[in-house]
Amino acid sequence: MVEKRVVIHLQYGLQARYATEFVRIASSFNCDINLIKNEKSVAAKSIMGVMSLAVRKGEEVILITEGNDEQIAIETLASFLSGKE
């Protein structure tokens, strides 16, 4: 299991277009991925779950990955959320 705190630097946070892209990227990995904001945890492969967090630019989230490709998954997703894609 790998855990990483990430500050969101996406222009509109994880709203609509960015949330869709985030879920698409997360779904490309085999490991389990969770996204946590203010103690609320959702599956990162669920568009409804990700949208329900209403993550805005400048907010901090926690990414947790667990599985055979956890390290590359967390690095890729953290990079996306940091706007370094």
C-alpha positions in Angstrom: 0.0 0.0 0.0 1.3 3.5 -0.9 -0.2 6.7 0.4 0.5 10.3 -0.9 -0.8 13.7 -0.1 -1.4 15.9 -3.1 -2.4 19.5 -3.5 -4.7 20.0 -6.5 -3.3 22.4 -9.1 -5.8 21.8 -11.8 -7.5 25.0 -13.0 -11.0 23.9 -12.0 -10.2 21.2 -9.5 -11.6 17.8 -10.1 -14.8 19.0 -11.8 -16.3 17.5 -15.0 -13.6 17.2 -17.6 -10.7 16.7 -15.1 -12.7 14.2 -13.0 -13.4 12.2 -16.1 -9.8 12.2 -17.2 -8.7 11.3 -13.6 -11.1 8.3 -13.5 -9.9 7.2 -17.0 -6.3 7.2 -15.9 -7.1 5.5 -12.6 -9.1 2.8 -14.4 -6.1 1.9 -16.6 -4.3 0.4 -13.5 -5.0 -2.9 -11.9 -4.5 -1.9 -8.3 -7.2 -0.5 -6.0 -7.1 3.3 -5.8 -8.9 5.5 -3.2 -9.1 9.2 -3.1 -9.7 10.9 0.3 -10.8 14.4 1.1 -11.8 15.5 4.6 -11.9 11.9 5.8 -14.4 10.9 3.0 -12.9 8.1 0.9 -14.1 7.1 -2.6 -13.0 4.7 -5.2 -10.9 6.6 -7.7 -12.3 4.6 -10.6 -15.9 5.8 -9.9 -16.8 9.1 -11.6 -19.7 9.6 -9.3 -17.5 9.1 -6.2 -14.8 11.4 -7.5 -17.3 14.1 -8.4 -19.0 13.8 -5.0 -15.8 15.0 -3.3 -16.1 18.4 -5.0 -12.3 18.9 -5.0 -11.3 22.4 -5.8 -8.0 23.9 -6.8 -5.6 24.4 -3.9 -7.2 21.7 -1.7 -5.3 18.7 -0.4 -6.3 15.1 -1.0 -4.8 11.8 -0.1 -4.3 9.1 -2.8 -4.0 5.5 -1.6 -3.0 2.7 -4.0 -2.8 -1.0 -3.3 -1.8 -3.7 -5.7 0.8 -4.9 -8.2 1.1 -1.6 -10.0 0.5 0.7 -7.0 3.8 2.7 -7.4 3.3 3.7 -11.0 -0.4 4.4 -10.4 0.2 6.8 -7.5 3.0 8.6 -9.3 0.9 9.0 -12.5 -2.2 10.2 -10.6 -0.3 12.5 -8.3 1.4 14.1 -11.3 -2.0 14.6 -13.0 -3.5 16.2 -9.9 -0.5 18.5 -9.5 -0.9 19.7 -13.0 2.4 18.3 -14.1 0.8 15.8 -16.6 
